[in-house]
Amino acid sequence: MNVNATFYKRIGKRLLDLTIAIPLAALTLPVLIFATIAVLVTLGRPVMYLQTRVGEFGEAFTIFKVRTMNEHGETVPVTRLLRKMSIDEFTQLWNVILGDMSLVGPRPEVWEKAEDHGLISHPRNWVQPGMTGAWQITPARNGEIRDGVEYDLGYIESVSLWTDLRILAATPAAMLRGETD
């Protein structure tokens, strides 16, 4: 652990994550039940999608998502809506509760893509990945993760309670605009 890390980085960020993620997981449960039933009816089993992503310090972890594509990589209208509203990612609150992710941080890259682009040991992974982040709330979010590296590095330099609260506050509007993934 970095002895120069602020109290917020060492302890406060995790407390904020748990304080928000636990009640939010409970509140989103009805929506997730609807989403899993919709996936079951339209795409069949499995309803969950598990994928290896790059976590803090380049460690691998399994991310949880509601499946939104069929075996051919196609979506149907209901699953397109789940993706557009980021409902398929509500399950990542469990990743936050488990400590694999934070609410705010760089988006965790798919392991294979990170390998291809040299992003596993990249400085963007020196903090926990997040469900949302500085890049995810911008219109630029629709590109590849490697396109958002500068946003991620800027976030890492300015991690604070204020920065995280500002990003969290901006996330619902970005979700409604369909700018998060």
Beta strands, then each sheet from edge to edge (+ up, - down):
strand 1: 48-54
strand 2: 60-66
strand 3: 102-104
strand 4: 130-132
sheet 1: 1+ 2-
sheet 2: 3+ 4+
end
